[in-house]
Amino acid sequence: MNHQSLKPLAAAISLGMIASIPPATTLAAPVVEEVTVTATKRAESIQDVPISVSAFSGDYLENSGLNDLEDLGKLAPNLGVTKSSQAVNQRIAIRGVGTVGNNAMDPSVAVYIDGAYVSRPGALLGNLEDIDVAEVLRGPQGTLFGRNAAMGALNLRTRAPVIGEDSIRVKAGAGDYGTFNSSVIANKSLGDNTSARLVASTSGSDGYGENRYDNNEGVGANNARSLKTSLLFEPADNLSVLLRADYQELSGEGPVIEVLPESATPERLATLNYLGAAPDVSGLDHRINQRHQDDMSDRQWGLVLDTTWDDAVAGHTLRFLTSYREWQNRSLEDSVFRLPLEDLGRETAFYSDTFSQEIQLISPTGERFDYVAGLYYFQEDYDIDQTTHLGSAFCPMTGAINPVYAVMCAAGAQADATPSEFTQSAESLAAFVQATYHITDQLDLTLGVRYSDDDKEGSFLVDSNNAIASALLAAPENHQLAFTDNQTTWMANAKYFVTGDIMSYLTVSTGYKSGGLNSVMTTEALNADQRLFDSEDVVNYEFGLKSTLLNGSMVANASIYRTDIENFQDRSFDDLSYVITNAGELRQQGLELDVQYYPLDALQIQFGYAYLDSEFLAFDNGSNLPGESGVQDLAGTPNRYSPEHQANLTSQWTQPLEENGMEWFIRGELSWTDDANVGATTNNNPQTIQQAYALGNLRIGINSAGEDWSISAYVKNIADEKYCDGMFDQPNGGIFGTISNSGTLIRCVQGDPRTVGVSGSYRFQ
């Protein structure tokens, strides 16, 4: 770890030491707040749920200033949420395994918002305002959350309307880099059994980057607007109907992408210097020298109807969950090569509409035997339209390969040079049951099984409007494609209460991630079989302990696990795009620890730690290193985005201000990530290892009596740590001469710099 990484660590430790000094009066240790989760489709205390789960209340997330899923990834052990070269290309991973969002792969981590499955990671961009609870379920959730939850699930619940409450809360904030956010949250009672809730928000930023190419000081600018409404109707004590609707618009540029300084050797820059296309190599300082007029427009809306009928049949609860979501995204990469030249633009349009219907039958509790059973249907139409636009420098550059190429290239179409159309219609039908037998007051045995049937049909077409562009960028193809599979996944769990406050569990569970269709253009044409990839099969073994200690002032949970993934779905790089293939077998195993401790009424401490041992047990067709031909055997090497150690620490001190009921607080947060390969290609390239780094945040503020208003100031990334969320090889490196015997020029998707700001809220009642 470098000295910069030690600064936020030292700051957090110092803060914790200061906060641990009690005032003159003795303060009693409080009880850790109980968090209710729905990981078993029932509302239960997190301490009674026998799986590895981290849960964060909405108040906790608000105190942390959490704005999006990427922030959540810094709070929960073994959860990683990172961005890539396209703004829409978000990667969500649990225990080192995740799926990027710019192709037709199904995600490894299933995300549910208010019970409805969101199929595309790109549709999860934007703010997470008015969250009630965020649950991170680690390990395969192949029974109750079976839709491709091979490595885990995120279960996000927003706040429901409150009957009998009329309130309005206004929030606003501003910071450097032109950052702003504002929201209005209103709750209105519409009688004795009806209430409505509205959440309207807007946010934006001028961007963190500076571009020498066009003197743009706002690289990465973005804006977001969203509106969420919900209506709760309870016509009887045992019947609840909740309708939710949401709409969101996003616009902005892609993230700041720089050259990794140590990869910029004179040998690798020689051709670019000759072309007058030298990139900025000053370091990871959010300064670039390249065309970067990237643009993204994103729009989505959705509906969720949640009907719960208690005591519907012999004391059983019936729940009907219906959802529809439509998502559209248009992303333009102004320069795919990321050079100060009018070289090549790539435009991609994503469209997804999904419908799902789930029926749950939930037995009453308190008996010796209880269960949850249900049926699930999911349907998605997914289209990806992509094309390339040739800039004024593209055809002349092909003349460096062969002068005839430049003439042929100029004679072809410059706009829409290689248009492609991908369409996919997917249907999934599942039936599931999970039953628990309470053998004694201390011992429970649970068995669950789910049958899933997946069918996908689609087409892939690439046209050629420019012969040279097709030869160098995207070969023509025309295929009708189909994939079908069915799987039975299951879980077996034993839960034993050693004492009333200590519970142990042992679980064996399986997961399933559907195979599918390759959706991207490639430089060499693929046949129909190469356009298909198989399903992943996952087996997980887990032992855990959950404990409530020190009269309730400490909660300490730990788990150890081993996860084996057969037919791991991997993306291999072909110089400009990625092809999905199946690796042999990947093993992820390790330890997770979650601790909350309230030593004093004024002091809250939360600590998380994850140890991860990652290894491919078989992978003989892995991508080779840059400049090397053929494939390589990656058995014995770790997977990407699998740091051996991760840790996070949060400490908050809250104390009253004299006798007026107000209170002040100071909150410190630290997240530390060990060395990890964050390359876009699974090839064990030592160049794409991000060294260990730490991020420290600090927030200080005042709350009024009754929390009717609050104001706070914050600093994020205190030490201005320089790090890469992801790395990838310089596109078209063979032609640009950026590949040498010892490696290649590496691009870095840079993490956010230090930011400062203020925020406040006021509640009207």
Protein Blocks (a to p, Z undefined) as FASTA:
>chain_A
ZZklmmmmmmmmmmmmmmmpccfbdcddddddddddfklopacdfklpccddddddfklm
mmnopabfklmmmmpghiacdddfblklccddeehiacdfkbcbdcfbdcdeehiacfbf
klmgccdehifbdcddedjdfklmmgoplnbccddddddddehiacddddddddehhiac
ddddddddebjkbccdddddddddebjadcfklopabghiacdddddddddddfbfkbcc
dddddddddddddddddddfklmcfklmmmmmmnopaccfebjehpacdddfbccddddd
ddddddddehkbgoiacdddddddddddddddfblnopabdfbdcddddddddddddddd
dddehiabdcddddddddddddddddddddfklmmmmmmmomklmmmmmmmcfbhklgcd
dddddddddddddddddfblmbccdddddddddddddddddddfbfklmmmmoccddddd
ddddddddddddddddfblmbccddddddddddddddfbdcfbdcdfklmpccddddddd
dddddddeehhiaccdddddddddehiacdddehjaccddddfbdcdddddddddddfbf
kbccdddddddddddfbdckbccdehiacjddfehiacehiafbdcdddddddddehjno
pacdddddddddddddfbfbdghpaklpccdddddddddddddehilaccddddehklop
acdfbdcddehklmnopacfkbccdddddddddddddddddddZZ
